Amino acid sequence: MNLAAGSKAFVKGVGFQSLHGSSKVADDFNVANAVYKKPENIDSYIDASLTNAK
């Protein structure tokens, strides 16, 4: 993945086109299947600062 594609992946969106969206899908699955009880705070562990520091 080049820098332009990586930058697009960090834009918040729904579904598998963004890191946030795909993380939300996985998080919802894990809660629904009792992998863990409460949803994770996705924003707390996704940091685009290096990718966006062009």
MDAnalysis code that builds the backbone (N, CA, C; Angstrom):
import MDAnalysis as mda
import numpy as np

u = mda.Universe.empty(162, n_residues=54, atom_resindex=np.repeat(np.arange(54), 3), trajectory=True)
u.add_TopologyAttr("name", ["N", "CA", "C"] * 54)
u.add_TopologyAttr("resid", np.arange(1, 55))
u.add_TopologyAttr("resname", ["MET", "ASN", "LEU", "ALA", "ALA", "GLY", "SER", "LYS", "ALA", "PHE", "VAL", "LYS", "GLY", "VAL", "GLY", "PHE", "GLN", "SER", "LEU", "HIS", "GLY", "SER", "SER", "LYS", "VAL", "ALA", "ASP", "ASP", "PHE", "ASN", "VAL", "ALA", "ASN", "ALA", "VAL", "TYR", "LYS", "LYS", "PRO", "GLU", "ASN", "ILE", "ASP", "SER", "TYR", "ILE", "ASP", "ALA", "SER", "LEU", "THR", "ASN", "ALA", "LYS"])
u.atoms.positions = np.array([
    [0.846, -1.155, 0.000],
    [0.000, 0.000, 0.000],
    [0.903, 1.234, 0.000],
    [0.637, 2.150, -0.898],
    [1.436, 3.376, -0.922],
    [0.875, 4.401, 0.065],
    [1.550, 5.532, 0.181],
    [1.153, 6.546, 1.163],
    [-0.259, 7.065, 0.913],
    [-0.613, 7.295, -0.351],
    [-1.955, 7.807, -0.660],
    [-3.035, 6.816, -0.227],
    [-2.841, 5.554, -0.518],
    [-3.821, 4.532, -0.118],
    [-3.853, 4.389, 1.397],
    [-2.693, 4.461, 2.035],
    [-2.647, 4.380, 3.490],
    [-3.377, 5.534, 4.154],
    [-3.219, 6.715, 3.582],
    [-3.918, 7.888, 4.125],
    [-5.428, 7.725, 4.017],
    [-5.893, 7.164, 2.912],
    [-7.339, 6.937, 2.729],
    [-7.869, 5.925, 3.734],
    [-7.065, 4.930, 4.076],
    [-7.502, 3.899, 5.016],
    [-7.736, 4.464, 6.410],
    [-7.058, 5.561, 6.747],
    [-7.217, 6.165, 8.073],
    [-8.398, 7.122, 8.163],
    [-9.048, 7.436, 7.049],
    [-10.229, 8.304, 7.084],
    [-11.373, 7.486, 7.673],
    [-12.035, 8.023, 8.680],
    [-13.137, 7.299, 9.312],
    [-14.246, 7.049, 8.301],
    [-14.704, 5.811, 8.261],
    [-15.778, 5.428, 7.366],
    [-16.424, 4.149, 7.868],
    [-17.422, 3.715, 7.134],
    [-18.170, 2.510, 7.486],
    [-17.690, 1.368, 6.602],
    [-17.550, 0.192, 7.173],
    [-17.198, -0.984, 6.383],
    [-15.705, -1.166, 6.220],
    [-15.352, -2.012, 5.257],
    [-13.975, -2.459, 5.112],
    [-13.086, -1.519, 4.311],
    [-13.585, -0.386, 3.894],
    [-12.768, 0.560, 3.147],
    [-11.922, 1.446, 4.054],
    [-12.187, 1.414, 5.349],
    [-11.392, 2.213, 6.291],
    [-10.968, 1.347, 7.469],
    [-9.876, 1.716, 8.071],
    [-9.389, 0.996, 9.246],
    [-10.391, 1.089, 10.391],
    [-10.988, 2.258, 10.577],
    [-11.990, 2.426, 11.633],
    [-13.213, 1.553, 11.364],
    [-13.679, 1.576, 10.123],
    [-14.873, 0.793, 9.779],
    [-14.656, -0.691, 9.940],
    [-13.534, -1.202, 9.457],
    [-13.271, -2.635, 9.575],
    [-13.029, -3.029, 11.030],
    [-12.424, -2.150, 11.796],
    [-12.234, -2.416, 13.223],
    [-13.575, -2.472, 13.946],
    [-14.502, -1.616, 13.549],
    [-15.850, -1.610, 14.149],
    [-16.583, -2.911, 13.820],
    [-16.462, -3.380, 12.578],
    [-17.088, -4.652, 12.195],
    [-16.541, -5.783, 13.064],
    [-15.221, -5.832, 13.210],
    [-14.597, -6.868, 14.034],
    [-15.003, -6.741, 15.501],
    [-15.061, -5.513, 15.997],
    [-15.450, -5.276, 17.386],
    [-16.886, -5.728, 17.632],
    [-17.783, -5.370, 16.725],
    [-19.187, -5.796, 16.858],
    [-19.300, -7.320, 16.861],
    [-18.551, -7.980, 15.986],
    [-18.543, -9.439, 15.928],
    [-18.056, -10.022, 17.256],
    [-16.976, -9.485, 17.780],
    [-16.414, -10.008, 19.024],
    [-17.345, -9.833, 20.210],
    [-18.040, -8.715, 20.272],
    [-19.003, -8.515, 21.365],
    [-20.192, -9.463, 21.187],
    [-20.703, -9.572, 19.967],
    [-21.858, -10.436, 19.711],
    [-21.549, -11.905, 19.997],
    [-20.308, -12.306, 19.852],
    [-19.919, -13.700, 20.060],
    [-19.193, -13.926, 21.380],
    [-19.336, -12.970, 22.289],
    [-18.824, -13.070, 23.661],
    [-17.313, -13.300, 23.729],
    [-16.591, -12.785, 22.756],
    [-15.132, -12.815, 22.849],
    [-14.709, -11.872, 23.963],
    [-15.372, -10.726, 24.027],
    [-15.289, -9.822, 25.164],
    [-16.639, -9.164, 25.337],
    [-16.870, -8.576, 26.513],
    [-18.219, -8.134, 26.874],
    [-18.595, -6.755, 26.366],
    [-17.665, -5.803, 26.411],
    [-17.981, -4.421, 26.044],
    [-17.202, -4.019, 24.801],
    [-17.791, -3.157, 23.977],
    [-17.074, -2.680, 22.786],
    [-15.788, -1.945, 23.165],
    [-14.792, -2.095, 22.320],
    [-13.523, -1.404, 22.505],
    [-13.646, 0.056, 22.069],
    [-12.790, 0.906, 22.588],
    [-12.710, 2.293, 22.146],
    [-11.709, 2.333, 20.984],
    [-12.220, 2.142, 19.782],
    [-11.381, 2.025, 18.592],
    [-10.502, 3.264, 18.410],
    [-11.041, 4.429, 18.664],
    [-10.262, 5.659, 18.494],
    [-9.028, 5.699, 19.393],
    [-9.044, 4.951, 20.477],
    [-7.915, 4.990, 21.409],
    [-6.685, 4.248, 20.891],
    [-6.857, 3.375, 19.909],
    [-5.690, 2.633, 19.435],
    [-5.386, 2.786, 17.945],
    [-6.093, 3.643, 17.252],
    [-5.767, 3.937, 15.854],
    [-5.200, 5.350, 15.799],
    [-3.963, 5.454, 15.361],
    [-3.271, 6.743, 15.314],
    [-2.671, 6.937, 13.924],
    [-3.181, 7.893, 13.203],
    [-2.728, 8.158, 11.832],
    [-1.638, 9.219, 11.771],
    [-1.088, 9.618, 12.891],
    [-0.150, 10.735, 12.909],
    [1.084, 10.497, 12.042],
    [1.630, 9.292, 12.036],
    [2.805, 9.033, 11.199],
    [2.440, 9.022, 9.712],
    [1.334, 8.407, 9.383],
    [0.891, 8.360, 7.988],
    [0.558, 9.746, 7.471],
    [-0.033, 10.571, 8.315],
    [-0.459, 11.904, 7.884],
    [0.625, 12.956, 8.044],
    [1.812, 12.599, 8.468],
    [2.890, 13.560, 8.708],
    [3.708, 13.852, 7.460],
    [3.143, 13.674, 6.335],
    [3.815, 13.859, 5.038],
    [4.806, 14.928, 5.150],
])
